[in-house]
C-alpha cells in the first residue's frame, strides 16, 4: 500500500487509514493534504454507511511529524513559521475536521498503540471509539511548546469537562486505555487480539441500523451545546417528524409489534 493516507470503500464501509507506520503514522504535510482529500471523498460518496478511522501497523497516530517540524523551525524565522503552520492547519486540517463532524454516517475510531497529539484530536472527534487494551494516549502538545489543533480544545471539554480537559492539555501526561474509557474518551476497550473483530461487529450492527435516524441523532447532539432548551426541543420535534416519515420507522414499529428484529433499509 502506498500513500500517506489510504481510503478504501467496500460494501458501504469507508476505511480511512493513516499510512506511515514506520513513523508511527505521524502527520506531515503530505499526510495533511491526503487526509483532507480522503475526507472530501467520503463526504461526496452517498454509498457509504459507516466510516472507520484507523492507523496502519501497530499505532493509530503519534501526533505531528516532529522531524518535518524541525526542518521548518530551523529554516524559517518566527514570523514565517507562524504563517506556515497556521496556513497548514487552516488549509488542510480544519476543513477536514468540519467535514467529519458534518457526516451523517457513524464514524468509528479503531485505536491501537500510540494515540497522541493530533491523533488524539482526530479520535476525540469520532462518534465511537474502540481501543485495544494496550493503547496509550496523550495530548502531547504542551510537551513541545504547542497549543492543540484538530479540535482538541473543542472536543475535550465537551467529553471530559473543562477542568479535566485543562489537566490533559496542560500536563500532557500519558494515560492508558482504561483511563481513557473512564474519562469517556473511549467507548469500548478490548484485548489487542480482538480489536479487528470488535470493530467489525460494531460496523455490522450500525450497517443494519436505521441510517436516517443515526444522522438525525448526530445532528441533534452536535447542535445541543449551542442551543437553548427551547431551540433544542424544536429541533428534536422536527427531527422526530422527519424520522417518522421514513420506511425504517414503519419497519421498526412492525418489528416491535411482531416481536422480531426490524430489517432497516436506510429509507
C-alpha positions in Angstrom: 0.0 0.0 0.0 1.3 3.5 -0.8 0.2 7.0 0.1 0.3 8.8 3.5 -3.5 8.3 3.9 -5.4 5.4 2.4 -9.2 5.4 1.6 -10.9 2.1 0.9 -14.6 1.9 0.3 -16.1 -1.5 0.2 -19.7 -2.8 0.8 -20.8 0.6 2.2 -17.9 0.9 4.7 -15.2 3.6 4.2 -11.9 2.9 6.0 -9.5 5.8 6.2 -6.1 4.6 7.3 -3.2 6.8 8.3 -0.4 5.0 6.5 3.1 6.0 7.7 3.7 3.0 10.1 7.5 3.4 10.1 6.9 7.0 11.6 4.1 5.9 13.9 1.6 7.4 11.4 2.7 10.9 12.4 1.2 13.7 10.3 3.4 15.5 7.8 2.3 18.0 5.2 1.7 15.2 2.6 -0.5 13.4 5.1 -2.4 16.5 5.9 -3.2 17.0 2.2 -4.1 13.3 1.8 -6.3 13.4 4.9 -8.4 16.3 3.6 -8.7 14.6 0.2 -9.9 11.4 1.8 -12.4 13.1 4.0 -13.7 15.1 1.0 -14.1 11.7 -0.9 -16.1 10.2 2.0 -18.4 13.2 2.2 -19.1 13.0 -1.6 -19.9 9.3 -1.6 -23.6 8.6 -0.9 -23.0 4.8 -0.8 -21.1 5.0 2.4 -23.0 3.8 5.5 -20.2 3.6 8.2 -16.7 5.2 8.4 -13.7 3.7 10.2 -10.6 5.7 11.0 -7.5 3.6 11.8 -3.7 3.6 11.7 -1.6 1.2 9.7 0.6 -1.2 11.7 0.9 -1.0 15.4 -0.2 2.5 16.1 -3.1 4.9 15.5 -1.2 8.2 15.2 1.5 9.6 17.4 0.8 13.3 16.5 2.6 15.6 14.1 5.9 14.7 12.3 8.5 16.3 14.6 11.3 15.8 12.2 9.5 17.8 9.5 8.5 20.4 12.0 12.2 20.7 13.0 13.1 21.3 9.4 10.6 24.2 9.2 11.8 25.7 12.5 15.5 25.6 11.6 14.9 27.0 8.0 12.5 29.9 8.8 12.3 32.9 11.2 9.5 33.1 13.7 7.1 35.2 11.6 7.4 32.9 8.6 6.9 29.8 10.8 3.7 31.4 12.2 2.3 31.9 8.7 3.3 28.5 7.5 2.0 26.4 10.4 -1.3 28.4 10.6 -1.8 28.1 6.9 -1.3 24.3 7.1 -3.9 23.9 9.8 -6.4 26.3 8.1 -6.0 24.8 4.7 -5.8 21.0 5.3 -6.8 20.1 8.9 -9.7 22.4 9.8 -11.9 21.8 6.7 -11.5 18.0 7.1 -12.5 18.2 10.8 -15.6 20.1 9.9 -16.4 17.7 7.2 -16.1 14.7 9.5 -18.4 16.3 12.1 -21.0 17.0 9.5 -21.1 13.4 8.2 -24.5 11.8 8.8 -22.7 8.4 8.9 -21.4 7.0 12.2 -17.6 7.4 12.4 -15.6 4.8 14.4 -12.0 5.2 15.6 -10.1 1.9 15.8 -7.2 2.7 18.1 -4.2 0.6 18.9 -0.7 1.7 20.1 0.1 5.4 20.3 -2.6 7.9 20.1 -1.2 11.4 20.8 -1.3 15.0 19.7 -3.5 15.4 16.6 -4.1 11.7 16.7 -6.0 12.2 19.9 -7.8 15.2 18.4 -9.0 13.0 15.5 -10.1 10.3 17.8 -12.0 12.7 20.1 -13.9 13.9 17.0 -15.2 10.4 16.2 -18.7 9.2 17.3 -17.5 5.9 18.7 -14.0 4.7 19.8 -12.9 1.1 20.2 -9.4 0.8 21.7 -7.0 -2.1 22.2 -6.2 -2.6 25.9 -2.6 -1.7 25.4 -3.2 1.6 23.6 -1.5 4.7 25.1 -2.8 8.3 25.0 -1.5 11.8 25.5 -2.4 15.3 24.3 1.3 15.8 23.9 1.2 19.4 22.6 2.4 21.2 25.7 5.4 18.9 26.0 6.8 20.5 22.8 5.6 24.1 23.5 2.4 23.9 21.4 -1.3 24.6 21.9 -3.7 22.0 20.4 -5.1 21.7 16.9 -7.5 19.3 15.2 -10.4 20.4 17.5 -8.9 19.1 20.8 -9.8 22.3 22.7 -13.4 21.9 21.4 -13.9 18.2 21.8 -12.2 17.6 25.1 -14.2 20.0 27.3 -17.4 18.5 25.9 -16.3 15.0 26.6 -14.4 15.2 29.9 -15.4 18.6 31.2 -13.4 21.8 31.4 -11.2 21.0 34.4 -10.1 17.6 33.2 -9.6 19.0 29.7 -7.2 21.6 31.1 -5.4 18.9 33.1 -5.0 16.7 30.0 -3.8 19.6 27.8 -1.6 21.4 30.3 0.2 18.4 31.8 0.3 16.3 28.6 0.7 13.2 30.7 0.4 9.7 29.2 -2.6 7.6 30.2 -3.8 4.1 29.3 -6.9 2.7 27.6 -8.7 2.0 30.9 -8.2 5.6 32.0 -9.4 6.8 28.5 -12.5 4.8 28.9 -13.2 6.1 32.4 -12.9 9.7 31.1 -15.4 9.0 28.3 -12.8 9.3 25.5 -13.1 5.7 24.6 -16.4 3.8 24.1 -15.0 0.2 24.4 -11.7 -1.4 25.4 -10.9 -4.9 24.1 -7.9 -7.2 24.2 -5.5 -6.2 21.4 -6.1 -9.5 19.5 -9.8 -8.8 19.4 -9.8 -5.2 18.1 -10.4 -6.0 14.5 -13.3 -8.4 15.3 -14.8 -5.9 17.8 -14.8 -3.1 15.2 -16.2 -5.4 12.5 -19.1 -6.4 14.8 -19.8 -2.8 15.6 -19.8 -1.9 11.9 -22.2 -4.8 11.1 -24.5 -3.6 13.8 -24.5 0.0 12.6 -24.9 -1.0 8.9 -28.1 -2.9 9.9 -29.4 0.1 11.8 -31.7 3.0 10.9 -29.3 5.2 9.0 -31.6 8.2 8.7 -32.2 8.2 12.4 -28.4 8.0 13.0 -27.9 11.1 11.0 -30.6 13.0 12.9 -29.1 11.8 16.3 -25.7 13.1 15.3 -27.1 16.5 14.2 -29.1 16.9 17.4 -26.2 16.0 19.7 -23.7 18.3 17.9 -26.2 21.2 17.9 -27.1 20.8 21.6 -24.1 22.8 23.0 -25.1 25.9 21.2 -28.9 25.7 21.6 -31.2 26.9 24.4 -33.6 24.2 25.7 -36.4 25.7 23.6 -34.3 25.6 20.4 -33.2 22.0 21.1 -36.7 20.9 21.8 -37.9 22.4 18.5 -35.1 20.7 16.6 -35.9 17.4 18.3 -39.5 17.7 17.2 -38.5 18.4 13.6 -36.0 15.5 13.5 -38.6 13.2 15.1 -41.1 14.2 12.5 -38.6 13.5 9.6 -37.8 10.1 11.1 -41.4 9.2 11.5 -41.8 9.7 7.7 -39.2 7.1 6.8 -39.9 3.5 5.9 -37.4 2.5 8.6 -39.8 3.9 11.3 -42.6 1.8 9.9 -40.4 -1.3 9.9 -39.2 -0.5 13.5 -42.9 -0.4 14.7 -43.8 -3.5 12.8 -40.8 -5.4 14.3 -41.8 -4.3 17.8 -45.4 -5.4 17.3 -44.5 -8.7 15.7 -41.7 -9.3 18.3 -39.0 -9.7 15.7 -35.8 -7.8 14.9 -36.6 -5.0 12.4 -34.9 -5.1 9.0 -33.9 -1.5 8.4 -33.1 -0.4 4.8 -32.0 3.2 5.3 -35.1 4.6 3.7 
